[in-house]
Amino acid sequence: MPFFTQLFLLALAAGTILQLWLLARQTRHVVDHREKVPEEFSGKVELNDHQKAADYTGAKAGIARLEVIFSTLLLLVWTLGGGLDLFSRFWNDLGFEALLTGVAFIFSVFFISSLLDLPFSLWRTFKIEAAFGFNRSTLGGFFKDRLLGAAIGLAIGAPLLWVILWLMDSAGIYWWLAAWAVWISFTLTLTWAYPRIIAPLFNKFTPLEAGEMRDRIQGLLRHCGFTSDGIFVMDGSKRSSHGNAYFTGFGKHKRIVFFDTLIETLTPDEMEAVLAHELGHFRRKHILKQMVMMALISLAGLALLGWLSQQTWFYTNLGMTQPSNAAALLLFMLAAPVFTLFFSPIGSYISRRHEFEADDYAIAQTKGEYLVQALVKLYQDNASTLTPDPLYSMFHDSHPPAPVRIAHITEQS
């Protein structure tokens, strides 16, 4: 067996075992702490809510285990099982122009993969989310969202793929530098277009109504020197009862978006604290740092792809008998996560540091007790477990575990 095939199988097996082991740890840890609310949340969270979060976490872990096993088997079918090679031969035999063939090949593989993933999405939405009272979407709405998402993905993804494949074919050995410039330009354009063009296709955004909450928010924005395109409320309740808030856009074209479910839950003081936390991400330049980091990672990834695409063994050791630019790109997209999984804790660590810094900023602008109250409500409303397994959390959670985060806020207040 070729060396890279052995390396790929070893990494895939290790990653699959790791993910299943972490899920088992998470389930066991949550179940072991199900019967008692953590001391730091005593008097703030009812036992029934705590147990609901534990059961919700267990249900999600159950479907996640099946997804891990299925995705591993599917990846083996696509690569060493000859699935990609079969699809590549099919599209090549049709005799279309090379670039069109490459785009069709890649999109067909992702289309089939999304169809195979559909049962898991349906189960999560209409069994798990519904069982715990979160789902508010209909079956028709579910498929409408999927079809609309697929249409948008094709409309913006096909031209991007065409350009990347054209550069791989025409721009010489350093095509990946030009491709990186295209990718960065595409990312920035999408960041600008998403809140104005794409998001309104899925949800309705209305300006936050005049009143105490709007006055408080605008006052905080002025105090922090933050300018935006507006404060909007999104009708997230038409799909789910989960609450959230986020910033989108960049530069002078930033927007603040609150889910309507969040507006119904938090008081003006608590909402102000949540917003101050989000403002902290901007004031501490976390968004810029993340963009720079992703730009550097994408540059390194494209440089690696540029080298691998010239190596015959990269294709043959992953089940492809017909090397092509499209095959190189697709194999890289499928195989890279197998190896990068083990570096997940690094990204989680950086993200958690940013969350602590944003909390510190929020405490300086408002009051820590309001932020704690808001977070407790969000944990309850979203059935977020208060007792995650530390090792599982280190790999999977971008935010600090609830007890750690609350303790940090309390100490800094």
PAROMI-740411 format. One record per residue (C-alpha): residue number from 1; residue in one letter; chain; x, y, z. Coordinates in steps of 0.1 Angstrom, whole numbers, plus 5000, padded with zeros to 4 digits. Example, Ala and Ser with C-alpha at 12.3 -4.5 7.8 and 13.67 -1.06 7.14 Angstrom:
<atoms>
+------+------+-------+------+------+------+
: resi : resn : chain :    u :    v :    w :
+------+------+-------+------+------+------+
:    1 :    a :     A : 5123 : 4955 : 5078 :
:    2 :    s :     A : 5137 : 4989 : 5071 :
+------+------+-------+------+------+------+
</atoms>
This chain:
<atoms>
+------+------+-------+------+------+------+
: resi : resn : chain :    u :    v :    w :
+------+------+-------+------+------+------+
:    1 :    m :     A : 5000 : 5000 : 5000 :
:    2 :    p :     A : 5015 : 5034 : 4990 :
:    3 :    f :     A : 5028 : 5056 : 5019 :
:    4 :    f :     A : 5003 : 5085 : 5015 :
:    5 :    t :     A : 4974 : 5060 : 5014 :
:    6 :    q :     A : 4986 : 5046 : 5046 :
:    7 :    l :     A : 4990 : 5081 : 5061 :
:    8 :    f :     A : 4955 : 5091 : 5050 :
:    9 :    l :     A : 4939 : 5059 : 5064 :
:   10 :    l :     A : 4958 : 5063 : 5097 :
:   11 :    a :     A : 4948 : 5100 : 5101 :
:   12 :    l :     A : 4912 : 5091 : 5091 :
:   13 :    a :     A : 4910 : 5062 : 5116 :
:   14 :    a :     A : 4926 : 5083 : 5144 :
:   15 :    g :     A : 4903 : 5112 : 5137 :
:   16 :    t :     A : 4872 : 5090 : 5136 :
:   17 :    i :     A : 4881 : 5073 : 5169 :
:   18 :    l :     A : 4890 : 5106 : 5185 :
:   19 :    q :     A : 4856 : 5122 : 5175 :
:   20 :    l :     A : 4837 : 5091 : 5188 :
:   21 :    w :     A : 4857 : 5091 : 5220 :
:   22 :    l :     A : 4851 : 5128 : 5226 :
:   23 :    l :     A : 4814 : 5123 : 5220 :
:   24 :    a :     A : 4813 : 5094 : 5245 :
:   25 :    r :     A : 4831 : 5116 : 5270 :
:   26 :    q :     A : 4807 : 5145 : 5265 :
:   27 :    t :     A : 4777 : 5123 : 5269 :
:   28 :    r :     A : 4790 : 5105 : 5300 :
:   29 :    h :     A : 4801 : 5138 : 5316 :
:   30 :    v :     A : 4768 : 5155 : 5310 :
:   31 :    v :     A : 4748 : 5125 : 5323 :
:   32 :    d :     A : 4770 : 5122 : 5354 :
:   33 :    h :     A : 4761 : 5159 : 5363 :
:   34 :    r :     A : 4725 : 5157 : 5352 :
:   35 :    e :     A : 4709 : 5154 : 5387 :
:   36 :    k :     A : 4724 : 5186 : 5402 :
:   37 :    v :     A : 4727 : 5222 : 5390 :
:   38 :    p :     A : 4763 : 5234 : 5392 :
:   39 :    e :     A : 4769 : 5254 : 5424 :
:   40 :    e :     A : 4777 : 5286 : 5405 :
:   41 :    f :     A : 4743 : 5285 : 5388 :
:   42 :    s :     A : 4723 : 5275 : 5420 :
:   43 :    g :     A : 4693 : 5298 : 5423 :
:   44 :    k :     A : 4697 : 5310 : 5387 :
:   45 :    v :     A : 4689 : 5278 : 5368 :
:   46 :    e :     A : 4661 : 5254 : 5376 :
:   47 :    l :     A : 4668 : 5217 : 5378 :
:   48 :    n :     A : 4643 : 5210 : 5351 :
:   49 :    d :     A : 4661 : 5234 : 5327 :
:   50 :    h :     A : 4694 : 5219 : 5336 :
:   51 :    q :     A : 4681 : 5183 : 5329 :
:   52 :    k :     A : 4665 : 5194 : 5296 :
:   53 :    a :     A : 4699 : 5208 : 5285 :
:   54 :    a :     A : 4716 : 5175 : 5295 :
:   55 :    d :     A : 4690 : 5155 : 5275 :
:   56 :    y :     A : 4693 : 5178 : 5245 :
:   57 :    t :     A : 4731 : 5175 : 5245 :
:   58 :    g :     A : 4728 : 5137 : 5247 :
:   59 :    a :     A : 4703 : 5136 : 5218 :
:   60 :    k :     A : 4726 : 5158 : 5196 :
:   61 :    a :     A : 4756 : 5136 : 5205 :
:   62 :    g :     A : 4737 : 5105 : 5194 :
:   63 :    i :     A : 4730 : 5118 : 5159 :
:   64 :    a :     A : 4766 : 5132 : 5158 :
:   65 :    r :     A : 4780 : 5098 : 5163 :
:   66 :    l :     A : 4761 : 5084 : 5134 :
:   67 :    e :     A : 4772 : 5114 : 5112 :
:   68 :    v :     A : 4809 : 5108 : 5121 :
:   69 :    i :     A : 4806 : 5071 : 5111 :
:   70 :    f :     A : 4787 : 5079 : 5079 :
:   71 :    s :     A : 4810 : 5107 : 5068 :
:   72 :    t :     A : 4840 : 5085 : 5073 :
:   73 :    l :     A : 4825 : 5057 : 5052 :
:   74 :    l :     A : 4814 : 5082 : 5026 :
:   75 :    l :     A : 4849 : 5097 : 5023 :
:   76 :    l :     A : 4863 : 5063 : 5018 :
:   77 :    v :     A : 4838 : 5056 : 4991 :
:   78 :    w :     A : 4846 : 5089 : 4973 :
:   79 :    t :     A : 4883 : 5084 : 4975 :
:   80 :    l :     A : 4898 : 5049 : 4978 :
:   81 :    g :     A : 4865 : 5033 : 4968 :
:   82 :    g :     A : 4867 : 5049 : 4934 :
:   83 :    g :     A : 4836 : 5072 : 4937 :
:   84 :    l :     A : 4854 : 5103 : 4925 :
:   85 :    d :     A : 4871 : 5085 : 4898 :
:   86 :    l :     A : 4838 : 5071 : 4885 :
:   87 :    f :     A : 4822 : 5106 : 4885 :
:   88 :    s :     A : 4853 : 5121 : 4868 :
:   89 :    r :     A : 4851 : 5095 : 4840 :
:   90 :    f :     A : 4814 : 5101 : 4836 :
:   91 :    w :     A : 4818 : 5138 : 4831 :
:   92 :    n :     A : 4849 : 5134 : 4809 :
:   93 :    d :     A : 4830 : 5110 : 4786 :
:   94 :    l :     A : 4803 : 5136 : 4779 :
:   95 :    g :     A : 4829 : 5156 : 4759 :
:   96 :    f :     A : 4822 : 5190 : 4774 :
:   97 :    e :     A : 4848 : 5218 : 4775 :
:   98 :    a :     A : 4874 : 5211 : 4802 :
:   99 :    l :     A : 4865 : 5240 : 4825 :
:  100 :    l :     A : 4828 : 5232 : 4824 :
:  101 :    t :     A : 4835 : 5195 : 4830 :
:  102 :    g :     A : 4856 : 5204 : 4861 :
:  103 :    v :     A : 4829 : 5227 : 4876 :
:  104 :    a :     A : 4802 : 5201 : 4869 :
:  105 :    f :     A : 4823 : 5173 : 4884 :
:  106 :    i :     A : 4829 : 5192 : 4916 :
:  107 :    f :     A : 4793 : 5204 : 4920 :
:  108 :    s :     A : 4779 : 5170 : 4913 :
:  109 :    v :     A : 4800 : 5154 : 4941 :
:  110 :    f :     A : 4789 : 5180 : 4966 :
:  111 :    f :     A : 4753 : 5177 : 4954 :
:  112 :    i :     A : 4752 : 5140 : 4960 :
:  113 :    s :     A : 4769 : 5145 : 4994 :
:  114 :    s :     A : 4743 : 5170 : 5004 :
:  115 :    l :     A : 4715 : 5146 : 4994 :
:  116 :    l :     A : 4731 : 5119 : 5015 :
:  117 :    d :     A : 4733 : 5143 : 5044 :
:  118 :    l :     A : 4697 : 5153 : 5041 :
:  119 :    p :     A : 4683 : 5125 : 5064 :
:  120 :    f :     A : 4705 : 5138 : 5092 :
:  121 :    s :     A : 4693 : 5174 : 5087 :
:  122 :    l :     A : 4657 : 5162 : 5087 :
:  123 :    w :     A : 4662 : 5142 : 5119 :
:  124 :    r :     A : 4679 : 5171 : 5137 :
:  125 :    t :     A : 4652 : 5196 : 5127 :
:  126 :    f :     A : 4620 : 5176 : 5130 :
:  127 :    k :     A : 4629 : 5150 : 5157 :
:  128 :    i :     A : 4655 : 5165 : 5180 :
:  129 :    e :     A : 4648 : 5202 : 5177 :
:  130 :    a :     A : 4610 : 5195 : 5177 :
:  131 :    a :     A : 4612 : 5171 : 5207 :
:  132 :    f :     A : 4628 : 5199 : 5228 :
:  133 :    g :     A : 4605 : 5226 : 5216 :
:  134 :    f :     A : 4629 : 5245 : 5194 :
:  135 :    n :     A : 4617 : 5238 : 5159 :
:  136 :    r :     A : 4592 : 5261 : 5143 :
:  137 :    s :     A : 4599 : 5255 : 5106 :
:  138 :    t :     A : 4577 : 5235 : 5083 :
:  139 :    l :     A : 4587 : 5207 : 5060 :
:  140 :    g :     A : 4579 : 5230 : 5030 :
:  141 :    g :     A : 4600 : 5258 : 5045 :
:  142 :    f :     A : 4628 : 5234 : 5052 :
:  143 :    f :     A : 4631 : 5223 : 5016 :
:  144 :    k :     A : 4626 : 5258 : 5003 :
:  145 :    d :     A : 4656 : 5269 : 5023 :
:  146 :    r :     A : 4677 : 5240 : 5010 :
:  147 :    l :     A : 4667 : 5247 : 4974 :
:  148 :    l :     A : 4673 : 5284 : 4978 :
:  149 :    g :     A : 4707 : 5278 : 4994 :
:  150 :    a :     A : 4716 : 5254 : 4966 :
:  151 :    a :     A : 4706 : 5279 : 4939 :
:  152 :    i :     A : 4727 : 5307 : 4956 :
:  153 :    g :     A : 4756 : 5283 : 4961 :
:  154 :    l :     A : 4755 : 5274 : 4924 :
:  155 :    a :     A : 4751 : 5311 : 4913 :
:  156 :    i :     A : 4781 : 5324 : 4932 :
:  157 :    g :     A : 4802 : 5292 : 4935 :
:  158 :    a :     A : 4802 : 5281 : 4898 :
:  159 :    p :     A : 4819 : 5313 : 4886 :
:  160 :    l :     A : 4844 : 5312 : 4914 :
:  161 :    l :     A : 4852 : 5276 : 4906 :
:  162 :    w :     A : 4855 : 5284 : 4869 :
:  163 :    v :     A : 4880 : 5312 : 4877 :
:  164 :    i :     A : 4901 : 5290 : 4900 :
:  165 :    l :     A : 4902 : 5261 : 4876 :
:  166 :    w :     A : 4911 : 5286 : 4848 :
:  167 :    l :     A : 4940 : 5300 : 4868 :
:  168 :    m :     A : 4952 : 5265 : 4877 :
:  169 :    d :     A : 4953 : 5258 : 4839 :
:  170 :    s :     A : 4966 : 5291 : 4826 :
:  171 :    a :     A : 4985 : 5310 : 4853 :
:  172 :    g :     A : 5016 : 5289 : 4855 :
:  173 :    i :     A : 5033 : 5273 : 4885 :
:  174 :    y :     A : 5024 : 5301 : 4908 :
:  175 :    w :     A : 4987 : 5301 : 4899 :
:  176 :    w :     A : 4979 : 5297 : 4936 :
:  177 :    l :     A : 4990 : 5333 : 4943 :
:  178 :    a :     A : 4965 : 5346 : 4918 :
:  179 :    a :     A : 4939 : 5322 : 4931 :
:  180 :    w :     A : 4945 : 5335 : 4966 :
:  181 :    a :     A : 4939 : 5371 : 4954 :
:  182 :    v :     A : 4907 : 5360 : 4938 :
:  183 :    w :     A : 4896 : 5342 : 4970 :
:  184 :    i :     A : 4903 : 5371 : 4992 :
:  185 :    s :     A : 4884 : 5395 : 4969 :
:  186 :    f :     A : 4855 : 5370 : 4967 :
:  187 :    t :     A : 4854 : 5367 : 5006 :
:  188 :    l :     A : 4854 : 5405 : 5011 :
:  189 :    t :     A : 4827 : 5409 : 4984 :
:  190 :    l :     A : 4806 : 5382 : 5000 :
:  191 :    t :     A : 4810 : 5398 : 5034 :
:  192 :    w :     A : 4796 : 5430 : 5020 :
:  193 :    a :     A : 4768 : 5413 : 5000 :
:  194 :    y :     A : 4755 : 5389 : 5026 :
:  195 :    p :     A : 4736 : 5413 : 5048 :
:  196 :    r :     A : 4722 : 5433 : 5019 :
:  197 :    i :     A : 4714 : 5407 : 4992 :
:  198 :    i :     A : 4716 : 5371 : 5005 :
:  199 :    a :     A : 4703 : 5372 : 5041 :
:  200 :    p :     A : 4671 : 5390 : 5031 :
:  201 :    l :     A : 4663 : 5361 : 5008 :
:  202 :    f :     A : 4659 : 5338 : 5039 :
:  203 :    n :     A : 4647 : 5362 : 5066 :
:  204 :    k :     A : 4629 : 5395 : 5071 :
:  205 :    f :     A : 4649 : 5423 : 5087 :
:  206 :    t :     A : 4632 : 5452 : 5102 :
:  207 :    p :     A : 4647 : 5483 : 5120 :
:  208 :    l :     A : 4645 : 5480 : 5158 :
:  209 :    e :     A : 4615 : 5499 : 5170 :
:  210 :    a :     A : 4619 : 5532 : 5189 :
:  211 :    g :     A : 4618 : 5528 : 5226 :
:  212 :    e :     A : 4640 : 5524 : 5257 :
:  213 :    m :     A : 4660 : 5494 : 5242 :
:  214 :    r :     A : 4668 : 5513 : 5210 :
:  215 :    d :     A : 4678 : 5544 : 5229 :
:  216 :    r :     A : 4700 : 5524 : 5252 :
:  217 :    i :     A : 4717 : 5507 : 5223 :
:  218 :    q :     A : 4723 : 5539 : 5203 :
:  219 :    g :     A : 4737 : 5555 : 5234 :
:  220 :    l :     A : 4761 : 5526 : 5239 :
:  221 :    l :     A : 4771 : 5528 : 5202 :
:  222 :    r :     A : 4779 : 5565 : 5205 :
:  223 :    h :     A : 4798 : 5560 : 5237 :
:  224 :    c :     A : 4820 : 5533 : 5221 :
:  225 :    g :     A : 4824 : 5553 : 5189 :
:  226 :    f :     A : 4808 : 5526 : 5168 :
:  227 :    t :     A : 4791 : 5534 : 5135 :
:  228 :    s :     A : 4768 : 5510 : 5116 :
:  229 :    d :     A : 4742 : 5508 : 5089 :
:  230 :    g :     A : 4715 : 5502 : 5114 :
:  231 :    i :     A : 4700 : 5480 : 5141 :
:  232 :    f :     A : 4678 : 5453 : 5128 :
:  233 :    v :     A : 4655 : 5426 : 5142 :
:  234 :    m :     A : 4655 : 5393 : 5123 :
:  235 :    d :     A : 4625 : 5370 : 5123 :
:  236 :    g :     A : 4644 : 5340 : 5135 :
:  237 :    s :     A : 4614 : 5327 : 5153 :
:  238 :    k :     A : 4599 : 5314 : 5121 :
:  239 :    r :     A : 4624 : 5286 : 5121 :
:  240 :    s :     A : 4635 : 5282 : 5157 :
:  241 :    s :     A : 4630 : 5295 : 5192 :
:  242 :    h :     A : 4668 : 5297 : 5197 :
:  243 :    g :     A : 4680 : 5333 : 5204 :
:  244 :    n :     A : 4711 : 5350 : 5191 :
:  245 :    a :     A : 4726 : 5383 : 5180 :
:  246 :    y :     A : 4754 : 5391 : 5156 :
:  247 :    f :     A : 4773 : 5417 : 5137 :
:  248 :    t :     A : 4777 : 5415 : 5099 :
:  249 :    g :     A : 4796 : 5435 : 5073 :
:  250 :    f :     A : 4828 : 5455 : 5078 :
:  251 :    g :     A : 4841 : 5490 : 5076 :
:  252 :    k :     A : 4813 : 5516 : 5075 :
:  253 :    h :     A : 4788 : 5490 : 5064 :
:  254 :    k :     A : 4784 : 5470 : 5096 :
:  255 :    r :     A : 4749 : 5459 : 5107 :
:  256 :    i :     A : 4737 : 5449 : 5142 :
:  257 :    v :     A : 4712 : 5420 : 5141 :
:  258 :    f :     A : 4691 : 5407 : 5169 :
:  259 :    f :     A : 4669 : 5376 : 5167 :
:  260 :    d :     A : 4633 : 5385 : 5176 :
:  261 :    t :     A : 4634 : 5357 : 5201 :
:  262 :    l :     A : 4663 : 5374 : 5219 :
:  263 :    i :     A : 4643 : 5407 : 5220 :
:  264 :    e :     A : 4615 : 5389 : 5238 :
:  265 :    t :     A : 4638 : 5374 : 5264 :
:  266 :    l :     A : 4663 : 5400 : 5275 :
:  267 :    t :     A : 4657 : 5433 : 5294 :
:  268 :    p :     A : 4673 : 5465 : 5281 :
:  269 :    d :     A : 4701 : 5462 : 5306 :
:  270 :    e :     A : 4709 : 5427 : 5296 :
:  271 :    m :     A : 4706 : 5435 : 5259 :
:  272 :    e :     A : 4730 : 5464 : 5263 :
:  273 :    a :     A : 4755 : 5440 : 5280 :
:  274 :    v :     A : 4752 : 5415 : 5251 :
:  275 :    l :     A : 4758 : 5443 : 5226 :
:  276 :    a :     A : 4787 : 5456 : 5246 :
:  277 :    h :     A : 4803 : 5421 : 5243 :
:  278 :    e :     A : 4798 : 5421 : 5206 :
:  279 :    l :     A : 4813 : 5456 : 5204 :
:  280 :    g :     A : 4843 : 5443 : 5223 :
:  281 :    h :     A : 4851 : 5420 : 5194 :
:  282 :    f :     A : 4854 : 5450 : 5171 :
:  283 :    r :     A : 4872 : 5472 : 5196 :
:  284 :    r :     A : 4898 : 5445 : 5202 :
:  285 :    k :     A : 4901 : 5439 : 5165 :
:  286 :    h :     A : 4891 : 5403 : 5167 :
:  287 :    i :     A : 4873 : 5404 : 5134 :
:  288 :    l :     A : 4903 : 5418 : 5116 :
:  289 :    k :     A : 4926 : 5393 : 5133 :
:  290 :    q :     A : 4904 : 5364 : 5122 :
:  291 :    m :     A : 4903 : 5377 : 5087 :
:  292 :    v :     A : 4941 : 5380 : 5086 :
:  293 :    m :     A : 4945 : 5346 : 5101 :
:  294 :    m :     A : 4921 : 5330 : 5076 :
:  295 :    a :     A : 4939 : 5348 : 5047 :
:  296 :    l :     A : 4972 : 5334 : 5058 :
:  297 :    i :     A : 4958 : 5299 : 5063 :
:  298 :    s :     A : 4941 : 5300 : 5028 :
:  299 :    l :     A : 4974 : 5312 : 5013 :
:  300 :    a :     A : 4993 : 5283 : 5029 :
:  301 :    g :     A : 4966 : 5259 : 5018 :
:  302 :    l :     A : 4966 : 5270 : 4982 :
:  303 :    a :     A : 5004 : 5269 : 4981 :
:  304 :    l :     A : 5002 : 5233 : 4994 :
:  305 :    l :     A : 4976 : 5225 : 4968 :
:  306 :    g :     A : 4998 : 5240 : 4941 :
:  307 :    w :     A : 5025 : 5215 : 4950 :
:  308 :    l :     A : 5003 : 5185 : 4955 :
:  309 :    s :     A : 4985 : 5191 : 4921 :
:  310 :    q :     A : 5019 : 5184 : 4904 :
:  311 :    q :     A : 5024 : 5151 : 4922 :
:  312 :    t :     A : 5010 : 5120 : 4905 :
:  313 :    w :     A : 5009 : 5101 : 4938 :
:  314 :    f :     A : 4985 : 5126 : 4952 :
:  315 :    y :     A : 4958 : 5114 : 4928 :
:  316 :    t :     A : 4966 : 5077 : 4926 :
:  317 :    n :     A : 4971 : 5073 : 4964 :
:  318 :    l :     A : 4935 : 5087 : 4969 :
:  319 :    g :     A : 4918 : 5066 : 4943 :
:  320 :    m :     A : 4920 : 5088 : 4912 :
:  321 :    t :     A : 4933 : 5073 : 4879 :
:  322 :    q :     A : 4927 : 5105 : 4858 :
:  323 :    p :     A : 4947 : 5135 : 4872 :
:  324 :    s :     A : 4931 : 5169 : 4866 :
:  325 :    n :     A : 4929 : 5203 : 4882 :
:  326 :    a :     A : 4893 : 5197 : 4893 :
:  327 :    a :     A : 4904 : 5163 : 4908 :
:  328 :    a :     A : 4932 : 5180 : 4927 :
:  329 :    l :     A : 4910 : 5207 : 4941 :
:  330 :    l :     A : 4883 : 5183 : 4951 :
:  331 :    l :     A : 4907 : 5158 : 4967 :
:  332 :    f :     A : 4923 : 5186 : 4986 :
:  333 :    m :     A : 4889 : 5198 : 4999 :
:  334 :    l :     A : 4879 : 5163 : 5010 :
:  335 :    a :     A : 4913 : 5152 : 5025 :
:  336 :    a :     A : 4925 : 5184 : 5042 :
:  337 :    p :     A : 4899 : 5182 : 5071 :
:  338 :    v :     A : 4912 : 5147 : 5079 :
:  339 :    f :     A : 4945 : 5161 : 5089 :
:  340 :    t :     A : 4934 : 5196 : 5102 :
:  341 :    l :     A : 4910 : 5180 : 5128 :
:  342 :    f :     A : 4939 : 5175 : 5152 :
:  343 :    f :     A : 4946 : 5213 : 5152 :
:  344 :    s :     A : 4911 : 5222 : 5163 :
:  345 :    p :     A : 4921 : 5230 : 5199 :
:  346 :    i :     A : 4944 : 5258 : 5187 :
:  347 :    g :     A : 4915 : 5276 : 5169 :
:  348 :    s :     A : 4892 : 5270 : 5200 :
:  349 :    y :     A : 4919 : 5284 : 5223 :
:  350 :    i :     A : 4923 : 5316 : 5202 :
:  351 :    s :     A : 4885 : 5320 : 5200 :
:  352 :    r :     A : 4881 : 5316 : 5237 :
:  353 :    r :     A : 4907 : 5342 : 5244 :
:  354 :    h :     A : 4887 : 5366 : 5222 :
:  355 :    e :     A : 4855 : 5358 : 5241 :
:  356 :    f :     A : 4872 : 5366 : 5274 :
:  357 :    e :     A : 4885 : 5399 : 5260 :
:  358 :    a :     A : 4851 : 5408 : 5247 :
:  359 :    d :     A : 4836 : 5400 : 5281 :
:  360 :    d :     A : 4861 : 5422 : 5298 :
:  361 :    y :     A : 4852 : 5451 : 5274 :
:  362 :    a :     A : 4815 : 5445 : 5281 :
:  363 :    i :     A : 4821 : 5447 : 5319 :
:  364 :    a :     A : 4840 : 5480 : 5314 :
:  365 :    q :     A : 4810 : 5495 : 5295 :
:  366 :    t :     A : 4781 : 5481 : 5314 :
:  367 :    k :     A : 4778 : 5458 : 5345 :
:  368 :    g :     A : 4791 : 5423 : 5348 :
:  369 :    e :     A : 4759 : 5412 : 5366 :
:  370 :    y :     A : 4738 : 5422 : 5336 :
:  371 :    l :     A : 4760 : 5401 : 5313 :
:  372 :    v :     A : 4758 : 5372 : 5336 :
:  373 :    q :     A : 4720 : 5374 : 5337 :
:  374 :    a :     A : 4718 : 5376 : 5299 :
:  375 :    l :     A : 4741 : 5346 : 5295 :
:  376 :    v :     A : 4722 : 5325 : 5320 :
:  377 :    k :     A : 4690 : 5333 : 5301 :
:  378 :    l :     A : 4706 : 5324 : 5268 :
:  379 :    y :     A : 4719 : 5291 : 5283 :
:  380 :    q :     A : 4684 : 5283 : 5295 :
:  381 :    d :     A : 4666 : 5293 : 5263 :
:  382 :    n :     A : 4690 : 5275 : 5240 :
:  383 :    a :     A : 4693 : 5244 : 5264 :
:  384 :    s :     A : 4731 : 5248 : 5264 :
:  385 :    t :     A : 4747 : 5224 : 5288 :
:  386 :    l :     A : 4763 : 5239 : 5319 :
:  387 :    t :     A : 4786 : 5209 : 5324 :
:  388 :    p :     A : 4804 : 5201 : 5291 :
:  389 :    d :     A : 4833 : 5176 : 5291 :
:  390 :    p :     A : 4865 : 5198 : 5292 :
:  391 :    l :     A : 4883 : 5178 : 5266 :
:  392 :    y :     A : 4853 : 5177 : 5242 :
:  393 :    s :     A : 4848 : 5214 : 5248 :
:  394 :    m :     A : 4885 : 5221 : 5240 :
:  395 :    f :     A : 4880 : 5206 : 5205 :
:  396 :    h :     A : 4845 : 5218 : 5197 :
:  397 :    d :     A : 4835 : 5249 : 5215 :
:  398 :    s :     A : 4845 : 5284 : 5204 :
:  399 :    h :     A : 4832 : 5298 : 5236 :
:  400 :    p :     A : 4845 : 5290 : 5271 :
:  401 :    p :     A : 4824 : 5265 : 5291 :
:  402 :    a :     A : 4795 : 5282 : 5310 :
:  403 :    p :     A : 4810 : 5278 : 5346 :
:  404 :    v :     A : 4844 : 5291 : 5334 :
:  405 :    r :     A : 4829 : 5321 : 5316 :
:  406 :    i :     A : 4806 : 5331 : 5345 :
:  407 :    a :     A : 4834 : 5328 : 5370 :
:  408 :    h :     A : 4857 : 5350 : 5348 :
:  409 :    i :     A : 4830 : 5377 : 5345 :
:  410 :    t :     A : 4823 : 5376 : 5383 :
:  411 :    e :     A : 4860 : 5379 : 5391 :
:  412 :    q :     A : 4865 : 5408 : 5368 :
:  413 :    s :     A : 4833 : 5427 : 5378 :
+------+------+-------+------+------+------+
</atoms>
